[in-house]
Amino acid sequence: MNCVLAPHLSEEYKLCLDIRKVVFVEEQKVPLELEISDEAQSIHFLGRIDEVPVCTGRLRRLLDENILKFERIATLKEFRGQGHGRSLMQALQQYALENYADCKWLMGAQTSALKFYESLGWIKSDSKIFLDAGIEHYWLEYPH
């Protein structure tokens, strides 16, 4: 899989939004206005296989707290379970290590994906479940 930066408003960015709309809005019924937010302040990534968009994710730095959030991680259904999400996360983590090693890394992870993120080294930073768009999540952090 090839993972590339998708600058805000670029063609690659639009492909990221297409993936997110399918996964979060259509599949998980997240309202579009909740899904599409903080776009210009985020660094977007697009994962492709032979030029076919398959997954996406973004990083967003909260300057006032020196936190880097890993967000909107999504893989299209027909490409799940094939290692593409893992490759995407490794690319995001490598980019973050090279550019944001001084930040605390956090993620609000859906409970259904908890084991996946834990397999990548993420740990629960709080044992309480919280709701985001009506979906159960845990706060995770990455000890880098």
Backbone as CSV, one residue per row, in Angstrom:
resi,resn,N_x,N_y,N_z,CA_x,CA_y,CA_z,C_x,C_y,C_z
1,MET,0.840,-1.178,0.000,0.000,0.000,0.000,0.882,1.236,0.000
2,ASN,0.452,2.249,-0.716,1.143,3.526,-0.798,0.355,4.554,0.007
3,CYS,1.005,5.197,0.970,0.350,6.208,1.802,0.960,7.570,1.480
4,VAL,0.111,8.538,1.124,0.583,9.864,0.739,-0.119,10.942,1.557
5,LEU,0.544,12.078,1.681,-0.099,13.242,2.274,-1.181,13.731,1.330
6,ALA,-2.263,14.206,1.902,-3.397,14.700,1.125,-3.691,16.130,1.580
7,PRO,-2.993,17.117,0.993,-3.189,18.505,1.425,-4.652,18.933,1.346
8,HIS,-5.040,19.754,2.314,-6.421,20.254,2.381,-6.853,20.822,1.032
9,LEU,-8.022,20.407,0.576,-8.662,20.819,-0.666,-8.022,20.237,-1.931
10,SER,-7.022,19.363,-1.800,-6.428,18.698,-2.963,-7.341,17.569,-3.430
11,GLU,-7.033,16.997,-4.580,-7.799,15.855,-5.073,-7.666,14.671,-4.106
12,GLU,-6.485,14.479,-3.544,-6.276,13.395,-2.581,-7.137,13.600,-1.332
13,TYR,-7.220,14.845,-0.890,-8.052,15.167,0.268,-9.518,14.816,-0.007
14,LYS,-9.996,15.136,-1.202,-11.385,14.811,-1.563,-11.626,13.303,-1.529
15,LEU,-10.611,12.525,-1.911,-10.722,11.066,-1.837,-10.775,10.602,-0.379
16,CYS,-10.029,11.271,0.492,-10.095,10.975,1.931,-11.518,11.199,2.440
17,LEU,-12.101,12.331,2.066,-13.473,12.633,2.486,-14.456,11.595,1.964
18,ASP,-14.258,11.140,0.741,-15.140,10.112,0.178,-15.100,8.846,1.031
19,ILE,-13.912,8.429,1.437,-13.776,7.233,2.286,-14.467,7.461,3.618
20,ARG,-14.231,8.611,4.227,-14.829,8.908,5.526,-16.353,8.965,5.445
21,LYS,-16.876,9.509,4.370,-18.331,9.562,4.216,-18.919,8.159,4.129
22,VAL,-18.266,7.269,3.410,-18.755,5.887,3.305,-18.690,5.199,4.666
23,VAL,-17.518,5.260,5.311,-17.315,4.519,6.559,-18.100,5.128,7.719
24,PHE,-17.948,6.409,7.940,-18.550,7.010,9.128,-20.008,7.454,8.916
25,VAL,-20.282,8.122,7.816,-21.618,8.667,7.607,-22.595,7.578,7.149
26,GLU,-22.218,6.820,6.122,-23.133,5.802,5.600,-23.194,4.560,6.493
27,GLU,-22.031,3.971,6.814,-22.018,2.727,7.592,-22.388,2.948,9.056
28,GLN,-21.800,3.974,9.673,-21.960,4.148,11.119,-22.984,5.210,11.489
29,LYS,-23.558,5.849,10.494,-24.636,6.832,10.701,-24.203,8.055,11.514
30,VAL,-22.944,8.460,11.365,-22.462,9.687,11.999,-22.976,10.858,11.159
31,PRO,-23.597,11.864,11.784,-24.060,13.022,11.010,-22.895,13.701,10.284
32,LEU,-23.112,14.068,9.039,-22.068,14.664,8.217,-21.437,15.879,8.888
33,GLU,-22.258,16.706,9.550,-21.710,17.920,10.175,-20.781,17.600,11.345
34,LEU,-20.910,16.419,11.955,-19.968,15.998,13.000,-18.711,15.390,12.398
35,GLU,-18.879,14.713,11.293,-17.743,14.035,10.658,-16.785,15.017,9.992
36,ILE,-17.296,16.018,9.336,-16.452,16.955,8.596,-16.243,18.206,9.445
37,SER,-15.147,18.209,10.197,-14.822,19.353,11.059,-13.309,19.448,11.223
38,ASP,-12.835,20.628,11.519,-11.407,20.885,11.751,-10.537,20.430,10.585
39,GLU,-11.066,20.507,9.396,-10.363,19.982,8.226,-9.092,20.766,7.894
40,ALA,-9.173,22.088,7.873,-8.021,22.902,7.476,-6.890,22.826,8.493
41,GLN,-7.205,22.490,9.733,-6.184,22.409,10.777,-5.546,21.024,10.865
42,SER,-5.927,20.117,9.992,-5.475,18.732,10.072,-4.536,18.379,8.930
43,ILE,-3.727,17.348,9.173,-2.844,16.784,8.154,-3.469,15.463,7.736
44,HIS,-3.856,15.364,6.475,-4.602,14.217,5.978,-3.684,13.256,5.224
45,PHE,-4.007,11.965,5.328,-3.248,10.918,4.656,-4.210,10.027,3.888
46,LEU,-3.766,9.575,2.728,-4.559,8.689,1.885,-3.746,7.439,1.579
47,GLY,-4.350,6.278,1.818,-3.721,5.006,1.477,-4.326,4.467,0.201
48,ARG,-3.463,4.062,-0.732,-3.921,3.536,-2.018,-3.245,2.201,-2.315
49,ILE,-3.970,1.397,-3.099,-3.406,0.188,-3.682,-3.606,0.320,-5.181
50,ASP,-2.514,0.342,-5.912,-2.608,0.506,-7.375,-3.524,1.671,-7.739
51,GLU,-3.324,2.803,-7.086,-4.083,4.037,-7.324,-5.540,3.991,-6.854
52,VAL,-5.964,2.886,-6.244,-7.320,2.778,-5.714,-7.307,3.238,-4.255
53,PRO,-8.079,4.272,-3.897,-8.132,4.729,-2.508,-8.783,3.668,-1.619
54,VAL,-8.106,3.305,-0.514,-8.638,2.256,0.359,-8.774,2.687,1.817
55,CYS,-7.946,3.651,2.262,-8.003,4.042,3.671,-7.503,5.470,3.843
56,THR,-7.830,6.022,5.004,-7.444,7.396,5.284,-7.303,7.601,6.796
57,GLY,-6.634,8.671,7.148,-6.507,9.086,8.543,-5.979,10.505,8.574
58,ARG,-6.052,11.107,9.743,-5.528,12.464,9.850,-4.876,12.671,11.207
59,LEU,-4.030,13.691,11.248,-3.387,14.143,12.479,-3.801,15.589,12.696
60,ARG,-4.023,15.928,13.970,-4.394,17.313,14.287,-3.713,17.696,15.590
61,ARG,-2.944,18.760,15.536,-2.225,19.215,16.720,-3.048,20.233,17.486
62,LEU,-3.185,19.992,18.792,-3.829,20.938,19.697,-2.695,21.733,20.341
63,LEU,-2.424,22.900,19.810,-1.255,23.682,20.210,-1.261,24.055,21.683
64,ASP,-2.419,24.456,22.178,-2.473,24.930,23.556,-2.196,23.824,24.570
65,GLU,-2.309,22.567,24.154,-2.065,21.451,25.061,-0.870,20.596,24.636
66,ASN,-0.222,20.949,23.531,0.885,20.176,22.969,0.504,18.704,22.780
67,ILE,-0.655,18.504,22.192,-1.194,17.167,21.937,-1.349,16.983,20.430
68,LEU,-0.993,15.804,19.951,-1.245,15.415,18.575,-2.318,14.334,18.595
69,LYS,-3.438,14.609,17.929,-4.540,13.649,17.892,-4.526,12.882,16.571
70,PHE,-4.623,11.581,16.676,-4.803,10.694,15.531,-6.310,10.532,15.378
71,GLU,-6.824,10.867,14.199,-8.276,10.926,14.030,-8.713,10.393,12.678
72,ARG,-10.012,10.093,12.592,-10.697,9.753,11.341,-9.991,8.624,10.585
73,ILE,-9.527,7.626,11.338,-8.888,6.463,10.744,-9.985,5.573,10.156
74,ALA,-9.928,5.316,8.853,-11.000,4.562,8.199,-10.463,3.757,7.023
75,THR,-10.960,2.542,6.898,-10.652,1.670,5.753,-11.977,1.228,5.141
76,LEU,-12.063,1.297,3.836,-13.274,0.831,3.164,-13.495,-0.650,3.446
77,LYS,-14.751,-1.031,3.616,-15.134,-2.378,4.036,-14.474,-3.482,3.214
78,GLU,-14.460,-3.327,1.908,-13.924,-4.394,1.065,-12.415,-4.578,1.182
79,PHE,-11.733,-3.653,1.867,-10.283,-3.741,2.035,-9.866,-4.022,3.480
80,ARG,-10.828,-4.206,4.377,-10.516,-4.457,5.782,-9.963,-5.869,5.971
81,GLY,-9.156,-6.018,7.010,-8.602,-7.324,7.347,-7.448,-7.746,6.452
82,GLN,-6.914,-6.817,5.672,-5.828,-7.140,4.747,-4.520,-6.430,5.107
83,GLY,-4.498,-5.742,6.264,-3.282,-5.082,6.716,-3.130,-3.634,6.274
84,HIS,-4.106,-3.106,5.544,-3.976,-1.728,5.046,-4.104,-0.697,6.166
85,GLY,-5.014,-0.934,7.106,-5.145,-0.035,8.245,-3.871,-0.008,9.082
86,ARG,-3.250,-1.164,9.243,-1.978,-1.257,9.976,-0.894,-0.454,9.256
87,SER,-0.812,-0.611,7.937,0.181,0.142,7.163,-0.064,1.637,7.262
88,LEU,-1.334,2.029,7.202,-1.681,3.442,7.338,-1.245,3.969,8.699
89,MET,-1.593,3.255,9.760,-1.233,3.703,11.109,0.281,3.780,11.277
90,GLN,1.007,2.839,10.728,2.468,2.881,10.816,3.014,4.106,10.090
91,ALA,2.411,4.461,8.959,2.834,5.661,8.230,2.525,6.922,9.034
92,LEU,1.346,6.986,9.643,0.994,8.139,10.480,1.931,8.247,11.672
93,GLN,2.206,7.125,12.315,3.087,7.130,13.484,4.504,7.547,13.090
94,GLN,4.983,7.094,11.935,6.321,7.480,11.477,6.368,8.980,11.188
95,TYR,5.349,9.492,10.523,5.280,10.929,10.246,5.249,11.718,11.561
96,ALA,4.448,11.246,12.502,4.350,11.930,13.796,5.679,11.889,14.541
97,LEU,6.367,10.768,14.476,7.668,10.655,15.142,8.673,11.639,14.552
98,GLU,8.638,11.792,13.238,9.570,12.704,12.566,9.212,14.173,12.765
99,ASN,7.946,14.470,12.995,7.504,15.867,13.032,6.901,16.339,14.355
100,TYR,6.447,15.401,15.184,5.734,15.776,16.404,6.142,14.909,17.599
101,ALA,7.396,14.540,17.662,7.860,13.678,18.750,7.736,14.358,20.110
102,ASP,7.693,15.702,20.125,7.600,16.443,21.377,6.180,16.495,21.935
103,CYS,5.208,16.048,21.157,3.806,16.099,21.571,3.388,14.806,22.261
104,LYS,2.344,14.919,23.057,1.657,13.740,23.574,0.717,13.279,22.469
105,TRP,0.694,11.967,22.167,-0.152,11.442,21.108,-1.388,10.813,21.718
106,LEU,-2.562,11.243,21.270,-3.839,10.728,21.765,-4.746,10.306,20.617
107,MET,-5.670,9.423,20.955,-6.671,8.988,19.993,-7.928,8.591,20.738
108,GLY,-9.078,8.998,20.226,-10.358,8.481,20.688,-10.709,7.305,19.792
109,ALA,-10.549,6.092,20.290,-10.724,4.891,19.467,-12.053,4.216,19.753
110,GLN,-12.746,3.835,18.694,-13.976,3.083,18.867,-13.665,1.772,19.580
111,THR,-14.555,1.381,20.487,-14.313,0.160,21.266,-14.149,-1.050,20.360
112,SER,-14.814,-1.068,19.217,-14.706,-2.199,18.289,-13.316,-2.317,17.669
113,ALA,-12.529,-1.234,17.702,-11.188,-1.247,17.115,-10.089,-1.262,18.169
114,LEU,-10.456,-1.403,19.426,-9.488,-1.312,20.522,-8.336,-2.303,20.372
115,LYS,-8.627,-3.556,20.116,-7.569,-4.576,20.005,-6.609,-4.263,18.854
116,PHE,-7.143,-3.739,17.761,-6.301,-3.346,16.631,-5.283,-2.293,17.063
117,TYR,-5.743,-1.234,17.718,-4.831,-0.170,18.129,-3.866,-0.645,19.208
118,GLU,-4.327,-1.480,20.118,-3.429,-2.023,21.136,-2.325,-2.859,20.492
119,SER,-2.634,-3.545,19.404,-1.610,-4.348,18.717,-0.522,-3.473,18.090
120,LEU,-0.814,-2.187,17.928,0.150,-1.231,17.385,0.892,-0.474,18.490
121,GLY,0.632,-0.825,19.755,1.333,-0.198,20.864,0.569,0.886,21.587
122,TRP,-0.660,1.176,21.163,-1.477,2.179,21.842,-2.022,1.579,23.131
123,ILE,-2.149,2.412,24.167,-2.668,1.947,25.456,-3.794,2.870,25.917
124,LYS,-4.712,2.308,26.704,-5.804,3.120,27.252,-5.220,4.156,28.206
125,SER,-5.615,5.409,28.018,-5.191,6.445,28.952,-6.260,6.687,30.005
126,ASP,-7.431,6.096,29.783,-8.544,6.194,30.724,-9.399,4.955,30.518
127,SER,-9.846,4.356,31.598,-10.622,3.117,31.474,-12.113,3.379,31.243
128,LYS,-12.512,4.645,31.239,-13.927,4.968,31.038,-14.265,5.069,29.561
129,ILE,-15.398,4.510,29.204,-15.919,4.639,27.846,-16.607,5.989,27.722
130,PHE,-16.431,6.652,26.566,-17.162,7.885,26.293,-17.845,7.749,24.939
131,LEU,-18.875,8.543,24.733,-19.610,8.513,23.475,-19.155,9.658,22.581
132,ASP,-18.903,9.336,21.331,-18.616,10.329,20.304,-19.532,9.989,19.137
133,ALA,-20.412,10.892,18.772,-21.419,10.666,17.721,-22.251,9.419,18.023
134,GLY,-22.486,9.165,19.322,-23.298,8.026,19.736,-22.572,6.686,19.693
135,ILE,-21.262,6.690,19.437,-20.462,5.464,19.331,-19.500,5.402,20.517
136,GLU,-19.403,4.225,21.144,-18.525,4.058,22.306,-17.047,4.121,21.889
137,HIS,-16.280,4.902,22.666,-14.852,5.101,22.428,-14.073,4.991,23.742
138,TYR,-12.776,4.744,23.616,-11.804,4.862,24.705,-10.757,5.889,24.281
139,TRP,-10.204,6.596,25.274,-9.030,7.444,25.002,-7.807,6.553,25.053
140,LEU,-6.990,6.653,24.011,-5.735,5.918,23.944,-4.585,6.903,23.800
141,GLU,-3.414,6.475,24.261,-2.210,7.262,24.007,-1.107,6.337,23.544
142,TYR,-0.125,6.924,22.884,0.979,6.144,22.344,2.253,6.550,23.075
143,PRO,2.887,5.594,23.759,4.106,5.909,24.517,5.345,5.896,23.606
144,HIS,5.656,7.022,23.038,6.794,7.107,22.130,7.994,7.761,22.791
